[in-house]
Amino acid sequence: MVRNCKEIKQFVQKGINDCSVLIVGDVMLDKYYFGEVRRISPEAPVPITRVIKEKETLGGAGNVAHNLALLGCRTLLAGVVGQDEHRKALIGLLDEKGISYEGLIVKSGPTTTKLRVIGGHQQMMRLDFEETRPIEQEIEEKLKEYITTVVHQVGCVIISDYNKGVCTPSLCQFIIEYCTIYQIPVIVDPKGSNWQKYTGASYITPNLKELNEAVHIEVANDDEEVKKAAQSIRRKYHIQNVVVTRSERGLSLIGGRRCVHIPTHAQEVFDVSGAGDTVIAVVGLALAGRLDPKEAAYLANMAAGVVVGKVGTYAINREELLVTLENC
């Protein structure tokens, strides 16, 4: 039982409508081909998949924005896209969800896209269309200009780093330093082991594997071990709070004098892809709504419990979140 369950429910029901969040990061398009497999190809020893349906969804930083928009939050998205058909599909999805994409800068090269072929409930193949080198200085300056224009309109900024080139060290530090001046919380979903670029962030939300990479040691999925590693990260990079997603062990929030371990709410785990996007989206939303960090972590854990029960990239909506809160 969470201490302020009534207040959390009221926030989800009504308070979300007054919140605004900016997401900066690696925007992607997720494409799915769903089909059935009944025979092996005579051309090569590979299964033939008869495609039954197709699906396109927002991925990466786009999935974070999708979660926020479905929950009813005013959502602004900044990043880069290519001059291609995948960009058109992605823009169509953003329009459909009511997500502001004035911060998307068009560059040469492809729009980052992941195409998955699913046979039955099994992923059989993934094709990646991407270019992962760091963005050019000119594009970075355009992103900075956009961020300074809109950041005063939002209650929180999320950096969604998928290591596709947008979240350069200079851009991350610019966002963190600028937002610190105006007391706007910055939450980072990290990637890789170089966390120097996240120095000074308000929150960082690694999963256990990412935490291991950051501290360069094997961290057991144990409360004390996770706490020790998170405190080490806090000191090294001057990060105020670390939120660790721990799969079947739930979620941990470690701050200065704050440490809480929240058991998983998932009934059954089918697919953990996208769960990290949901966690950072809900934590950001809750902080934009001025919820206590512990309540933000609790709400994020409840939302993640819904998402891991779905197959593929999935964004939770407000009605689903309210249903999960009935038993809090």
C-alpha positions as CSV (number, residue, x, y, z in Angstrom):
1,M,0.0,0.0,0.0
2,V,1.5,3.3,-1.1
3,R,1.2,6.2,1.3
4,N,-0.5,8.7,-1.0
5,C,-2.6,6.4,-3.2
6,K,-5.6,8.7,-3.2
7,E,-3.4,11.6,-4.4
8,I,-1.8,9.5,-7.1
9,K,-5.2,8.4,-8.4
10,Q,-6.4,12.0,-8.5
11,F,-3.3,13.0,-10.4
12,V,-3.8,10.3,-13.0
13,Q,-7.5,11.2,-13.4
14,K,-7.2,15.0,-13.6
15,G,-3.7,16.4,-12.9
16,I,-2.0,14.9,-15.9
17,N,-3.9,17.3,-18.2
18,D,-2.0,20.2,-16.7
19,C,1.5,18.7,-17.3
20,S,3.9,19.3,-20.2
21,V,7.1,17.3,-20.9
22,L,9.9,17.7,-23.5
23,I,11.7,14.6,-24.8
24,V,15.0,15.0,-26.5
25,G,16.7,11.9,-28.0
26,D,16.9,9.2,-30.6
27,V,13.5,9.0,-32.3
28,M,12.7,5.8,-34.1
29,L,10.0,4.0,-36.2
30,D,9.2,0.5,-35.2
31,K,7.7,-1.6,-38.0
32,Y,6.3,-5.1,-37.6
33,Y,5.3,-7.8,-40.1
34,F,3.2,-10.5,-38.4
35,G,2.7,-13.8,-40.2
36,E,2.6,-17.6,-40.1
37,V,5.3,-20.1,-40.9
38,R,4.4,-23.4,-42.5
39,R,7.4,-24.4,-44.6
40,I,11.1,-23.8,-45.4
41,S,12.2,-21.9,-48.5
42,P,13.5,-24.1,-51.4
43,E,16.0,-21.2,-52.2
44,A,17.8,-21.3,-48.8
45,P,17.4,-23.0,-45.4
46,V,15.2,-20.2,-44.0
47,P,11.5,-20.2,-43.0
48,I,9.0,-18.6,-45.3
49,T,6.7,-16.2,-43.4
50,R,3.4,-15.4,-45.0
51,V,2.6,-11.9,-43.9
52,I,-0.9,-11.5,-42.4
53,K,-0.7,-8.0,-41.0
54,E,1.6,-5.0,-40.6
55,K,2.0,-2.5,-37.8
56,E,3.9,0.7,-37.3
57,T,4.6,2.3,-33.9
58,L,6.7,5.0,-32.4
59,G,10.0,3.7,-31.1
60,G,12.9,5.0,-29.0
61,A,12.4,8.5,-27.8
62,G,9.2,8.4,-29.9
63,N,7.8,5.6,-27.6
64,V,8.5,7.8,-24.6
65,A,6.5,10.5,-26.2
66,H,3.8,8.0,-27.1
67,N,3.4,6.9,-23.5
68,L,3.1,10.5,-22.3
69,A,0.6,11.5,-25.0
70,L,-1.6,8.4,-24.3
71,L,-1.6,9.3,-20.6
72,G,-2.9,12.8,-21.5
73,C,0.2,14.9,-21.1
74,R,1.2,17.8,-23.4
75,T,4.2,16.2,-25.2
76,L,7.0,17.9,-27.1
77,L,9.6,15.8,-29.1
78,A,13.0,16.9,-30.3
79,G,15.5,14.8,-32.3
80,V,16.5,14.0,-35.9
81,V,14.8,12.2,-38.8
82,G,15.9,11.4,-42.4
83,Q,14.5,12.5,-45.7
84,D,12.7,9.2,-46.5
85,E,9.4,7.3,-46.5
86,H,10.0,6.2,-42.9
87,R,10.0,9.8,-41.8
88,K,6.6,10.3,-43.4
89,A,5.2,7.3,-41.5
90,L,6.7,8.5,-38.3
91,I,5.3,12.1,-38.7
92,G,1.9,10.5,-39.5
93,L,2.0,8.7,-36.2
94,L,3.0,11.8,-34.3
95,D,0.1,13.7,-35.8
96,E,-2.3,11.0,-34.9
97,K,-1.2,11.0,-31.3
98,G,-1.1,14.8,-31.0
99,I,2.6,15.0,-30.2
100,S,4.4,18.3,-31.1
101,Y,7.3,17.5,-33.4
102,E,8.6,21.0,-34.3
103,G,11.8,20.0,-32.6
104,L,12.5,17.2,-35.2
105,I,15.4,18.3,-37.5
106,V,15.6,16.7,-40.9
107,K,19.1,15.4,-41.9
108,S,20.6,13.4,-44.7
109,G,20.6,9.6,-44.2
110,P,17.8,7.3,-43.0
111,T,15.2,7.8,-40.3
112,T,16.2,5.3,-37.6
113,T,13.8,2.3,-38.2
114,K,13.6,-1.2,-36.8
115,L,11.7,-3.7,-38.9
116,R,10.8,-6.9,-37.1
117,V,9.3,-10.1,-38.7
118,I,7.2,-12.1,-36.2
119,G,6.1,-15.7,-36.9
120,G,3.4,-16.7,-34.4
121,H,4.7,-15.2,-31.2
122,Q,8.4,-15.5,-32.1
123,Q,10.6,-12.8,-33.5
124,M,12.4,-14.3,-36.5
125,M,14.3,-11.4,-37.9
126,R,15.1,-7.7,-37.4
127,L,16.3,-5.2,-40.0
128,D,17.8,-1.9,-38.9
129,F,17.8,1.2,-41.0
130,E,20.1,3.6,-39.2
131,E,23.1,5.9,-39.1
132,T,24.7,6.1,-35.7
133,R,27.5,8.7,-36.0
134,P,27.1,11.8,-33.8
135,I,24.9,14.6,-35.2
136,E,26.7,17.5,-37.0
137,Q,27.4,20.7,-35.2
138,E,24.8,22.6,-37.3
139,I,22.0,20.2,-36.3
140,E,23.0,20.3,-32.6
141,E,22.8,24.1,-32.6
142,K,19.3,23.9,-34.1
143,L,18.3,21.5,-31.4
144,K,19.7,23.8,-28.7
145,E,17.8,26.7,-30.2
146,Y,14.6,24.8,-30.1
147,I,15.1,23.6,-26.6
148,T,15.8,27.1,-25.2
149,T,12.6,28.3,-26.9
150,V,10.2,25.7,-25.4
151,V,11.9,24.5,-22.2
152,H,10.2,27.1,-20.0
153,Q,6.8,25.7,-21.1
154,V,7.4,22.3,-19.6
155,G,7.7,20.8,-16.1
156,C,10.4,18.2,-16.9
157,V,12.9,17.3,-19.7
158,I,13.6,13.7,-20.6
159,I,16.9,12.7,-22.4
160,S,16.2,9.4,-24.2
161,D,19.6,8.1,-25.3
162,Y,19.6,5.1,-27.6
163,N,23.2,5.7,-28.8
164,K,22.1,6.7,-32.4
165,G,23.9,10.0,-32.4
166,V,21.6,12.6,-31.1
167,C,22.6,12.6,-27.4
168,T,26.1,14.0,-27.8
169,P,28.1,14.9,-24.7
170,S,27.8,18.6,-25.5
171,L,24.0,18.5,-26.1
172,C,23.4,16.5,-22.9
173,Q,25.5,18.9,-20.8
174,F,23.8,21.9,-22.4
175,I,20.3,20.5,-21.5
176,I,21.3,19.6,-17.9
177,E,23.1,22.9,-17.2
178,Y,20.4,25.1,-18.8
179,C,17.6,23.3,-16.9
180,T,19.5,23.4,-13.6
181,I,19.6,27.2,-13.8
182,Y,15.8,27.2,-14.1
183,Q,15.1,24.3,-11.7
184,I,13.6,22.1,-14.3
185,P,14.2,18.4,-13.5
186,V,16.1,16.4,-16.2
187,I,15.7,12.6,-16.4
188,V,18.1,10.5,-18.4
189,D,17.5,7.1,-19.9
190,P,21.2,6.1,-20.4
191,K,23.0,4.0,-23.0
192,G,26.5,2.6,-22.9
193,S,29.2,3.0,-20.2
194,N,30.2,6.6,-20.7
195,W,28.0,8.4,-18.3
196,Q,30.2,11.5,-18.0
197,K,27.9,13.3,-20.4
198,Y,25.0,12.8,-17.9
199,T,26.8,14.5,-15.1
200,G,24.5,16.7,-12.9
201,A,21.2,15.1,-14.1
202,S,18.3,15.1,-11.6
203,Y,17.5,11.4,-12.3
204,I,18.9,8.6,-14.3
205,T,17.0,5.4,-15.1
206,P,19.2,2.4,-16.0
207,N,18.2,-1.2,-16.0
208,L,20.4,-3.6,-14.2
209,K,22.6,-4.4,-17.2
210,E,23.2,-0.7,-17.8
211,L,24.1,-0.2,-14.2
212,N,26.6,-3.0,-14.5
213,E,28.2,-1.4,-17.5
214,A,28.5,2.0,-15.7
215,V,30.2,0.7,-12.6
216,H,32.3,-1.9,-14.6
217,I,31.5,-4.7,-12.2
218,E,28.8,-7.4,-11.9
219,V,26.0,-6.2,-9.7
220,A,23.8,-8.9,-8.3
221,N,20.0,-8.3,-8.5
222,D,20.0,-7.8,-4.7
223,D,18.7,-4.7,-2.8
224,E,21.9,-3.9,-1.1
225,E,24.1,-4.5,-4.1
226,V,21.9,-2.3,-6.3
227,K,21.9,0.4,-3.6
228,K,25.7,0.3,-3.3
229,A,26.2,0.6,-7.1
230,A,23.7,3.4,-7.4
231,Q,25.3,5.4,-4.6
232,S,28.6,5.0,-6.4
233,I,27.1,6.4,-9.6
234,R,25.5,9.3,-7.7
235,R,28.8,10.3,-6.2
236,K,30.8,9.9,-9.4
237,Y,28.5,11.8,-11.7
238,H,26.8,14.1,-9.2
239,I,23.4,12.7,-10.1
240,Q,20.7,13.4,-7.5
241,N,18.6,10.2,-7.9
242,V,19.0,6.8,-9.6
243,V,16.0,4.7,-10.6
244,V,17.0,1.1,-11.4
245,T,14.6,-1.2,-13.2
246,R,15.3,-4.7,-12.1
247,S,13.1,-7.0,-14.2
248,E,11.3,-9.6,-11.9
249,R,12.6,-7.7,-8.8
250,G,10.8,-4.5,-9.6
251,L,12.3,-1.1,-9.3
252,S,14.6,0.8,-6.9
253,L,14.9,4.5,-6.2
254,I,18.1,5.6,-4.6
255,G,18.7,9.3,-3.7
256,G,20.7,11.2,-1.0
257,R,18.7,10.0,2.1
258,R,16.2,8.2,0.0
259,C,16.2,4.5,-0.8
260,V,13.1,2.5,-1.6
261,H,12.7,-0.9,-3.3
262,I,9.4,-1.6,-5.0
263,P,8.5,-5.2,-5.9
264,T,7.3,-5.8,-9.5
265,H,3.6,-5.4,-10.2
266,A,3.6,-7.6,-13.4
267,Q,1.3,-10.6,-13.4
268,E,3.2,-12.2,-16.3
269,V,6.2,-11.1,-18.3
270,F,6.0,-11.5,-22.1
271,D,8.3,-8.8,-23.4
272,V,10.5,-6.2,-21.5
273,S,11.1,-4.1,-24.6
274,G,9.8,-0.7,-24.1
275,A,9.4,-1.0,-20.4
276,G,12.3,1.4,-19.8
277,D,10.5,4.0,-22.0
278,T,7.4,3.6,-19.9
279,V,9.3,4.0,-16.6
280,I,11.1,7.2,-17.7
281,A,7.9,8.6,-19.2
282,V,5.8,8.1,-16.1
283,V,8.6,9.3,-13.7
284,G,8.9,12.4,-15.9
285,L,5.2,13.0,-15.9
286,A,4.9,12.6,-12.2
287,L,7.7,15.0,-11.5
288,A,6.1,17.5,-13.9
289,G,3.0,17.1,-11.8
290,R,5.1,17.7,-8.6
291,L,4.5,14.3,-7.2
292,D,6.9,13.1,-4.5
293,P,9.8,11.0,-6.0
294,K,8.7,7.9,-4.2
295,E,5.2,8.2,-5.5
296,A,6.7,8.8,-9.0
297,A,8.7,5.6,-8.7
298,Y,5.7,3.7,-7.5
299,L,3.5,4.9,-10.3
300,A,6.2,4.1,-12.9
301,N,6.5,0.6,-11.5
302,M,2.8,0.0,-11.8
303,A,2.8,1.2,-15.4
304,A,5.8,-1.0,-16.3
305,G,3.9,-4.0,-14.9
306,V,1.3,-3.5,-17.6
307,V,3.8,-3.0,-20.5
308,V,5.8,-6.1,-19.9
309,G,2.7,-8.2,-20.2
310,K,2.3,-7.1,-23.8
311,V,4.2,-8.3,-26.9
312,G,6.4,-5.8,-28.8
313,T,6.7,-2.0,-28.2
314,Y,3.7,-0.9,-26.2
315,A,2.6,2.4,-24.7
316,I,0.2,2.4,-21.7
317,N,-2.9,4.7,-21.7
318,R,-4.5,6.5,-18.8
319,E,-7.4,4.0,-18.5
320,E,-5.1,1.0,-18.1
321,L,-3.0,2.9,-15.5
322,L,-6.2,3.7,-13.5
323,V,-7.2,0.1,-13.6
324,T,-3.8,-1.0,-12.1
325,L,-4.2,1.7,-9.4
326,E,-7.5,0.2,-8.2
327,N,-5.6,-2.2,-5.9
328,C,-2.9,0.2,-4.6
